[in-house]
């Protein structure tokens, strides 16, 4: 043991929030200052690490969750919520002084029904007119295999929706793409509710891929959600202060190279790569997966809206250009963000938005266009992308063992990322502590 470590405690498994604590810990280097990286720093500290560095290439923390500011208003490019009180992510952020406001979680969807458009409150997935709830087991891991579980009357409109939304065939995408597209659960509106509920109770596959609107199901676990008080800019400013307070050294405006993090210099450190994995492929000798070809367009408007706030709804008609509308309040004003499968004319977009919201309680008047962005999204993973991410993970484990913690790149949900990173951090820190003692 190095002389400068003689004063430190011997490792022992303790308890903090249900996790092991390892007071004798190596340096932890975290690449990426988005929400995953920030949470990883707090998680590492909770597990006992005290020598923590966080590298962010931009001059501010927050990553894709950090919205642009226009006149003090947040231009949110997607709908990001936190859970109610008791949500593990929210609990960890609150433990470091962040504050949240709970609200009634209101959402809906519009689909093509048997007699025109079908609007559903309290259901964020597609509602299709078919009533056949027979299922077959998936033949593989593609989204096409997942959709193939449904009867043809349900599968066919879902496949059309995938082509409209992504420009890809469902067979070319990984099944995990169902979640960001919000088609992971489908409501067969022509089925008996009793039969559907019984199928969900008895069959795991049916429970996973069928859904029932909350108001028809008595489902309340997602009835509340929360947002950071003062908005996301205030949250991430507070996170920066909280990281400083616990001794995390934050290097913003700093590009941490993959070459350095994979070098002998960092071999004894725990590295958490919470940024995009693309820079890691070449040094690890793994072919880089192709980036998504389609770019999505986002438009934010000032609006007047008399309905629920916040509110979001999904369009599953595969018509028009807008697939999601998110209405929220920022700096005392009501804003609407429209997420679109492609750039579109503003007049046509106005018509799409009104059509999407016509079936919901609330009157809408669309005002000034405040913000436009056109960007690719690395969310709809292809089979090839998942294969290459798996190869990269295996190569990193072979090279660095448990010391290199990946940022749960294939996961979409915040909670899934959080759990995976914490489990791998715990393994890495425990392994390092035992190696050092031995």
Helices and strands as residue ranges (DSSP letters): G 3-5, E 28-31, H 35-46, E 52-56, G 63-65, E 68-70, E 73-75, H 88-95, E 100-104, E 106-113, E 116-121, E 127-128, H 143-147, H 152-166, G 170-172, H 177-180, E 187-188, H 193-202, H 204-209, H 214-217, E 224-228, H 232-245, E 249-252, H 258-261, G 264-266, E 270-273, H 278-283, E 295-305, E 311-315, E 322-330, E 333-340, H 346-357, E 364-376, H 383-400, G 401-403, E 404-406, H 414-437
